[in-house]
C-alpha cells in the first residue's frame, strides 16, 4: 500500500543551528501538506505545496516539493526554542478523500 | 468560533468496556476524520466522513465504529475496548477532500485501556 516516510525520526539541535526534515512517498502525489504539533498539542497546518519543484517560504521555514512530486523537505534556518515540536508531512491517499500522514520528525532545540 | 472540540479530554477504560468519543465542529465543514496517534507512528486514519450521513473506513478501522447523524458532529465508538486501543485520538475537519484542504484538528482525547 501507499507509504509516506520521514527522516530523521528525531533531531536534536543547538539553538541557532539549521534543521531539515525529509518526506518521501511511495507514489506520486498531487500535493503535499505540512503540519506542526507542539508537545502536548494538536497538529496545526503550516502549508501546502502543489506544483512540481515548488518552493515556499514562511519566515525562517522553507518548504520544497520535489520535481517528481514524490518527496518534499522542510528546512528551518537558525532554529529557536519556539520551533520545538513534531513536523508531519501528509499527502492524498490512493483511495479517494483519504489523507496519509508521515510518522513525523520530532525536533528538540537546546538553548 | 470554537473550531473543533472533543469530549472527553481524558478517559480510562477497563478491557471490554465501551465508550463514545464526541467531535464537534462549528465551521460548517463537510469532511470529518478520526485519527489515532501512537508514539513513532504518526497519525493513522481510523474512519472519515465526506458529509452528513456518510462514513468510510480509513487505515485502521477494526474495533471502531462511527456515525455522522448531524453535519457538525462525528462520533467514534469503541464497543469492547482493548489495551491495544490505548492512544491519543484526534478529530479533524476540512471544507473539502482529496487531501487538498487544510485539516483543522481538535485538542485530542487521551484514552487508556487497562
Interface residues (C-beta under 8 A of the other chain):
Chain A: X6 X9 X30 X31 X33 X35 X41 X42 X43 X44 X45 X48 X88 X90 X91 X92 X93 X96 X97 X98 X99 X100 X101 X102 X103 X104
Chain B: X31 X33 X35 X40 X41 X42 X43 X44 X45 X48 X50 X56 X58 X59 X90 X92 X97 X98 X99 X100 X102 X103 X104 X105 X106 X107 X108
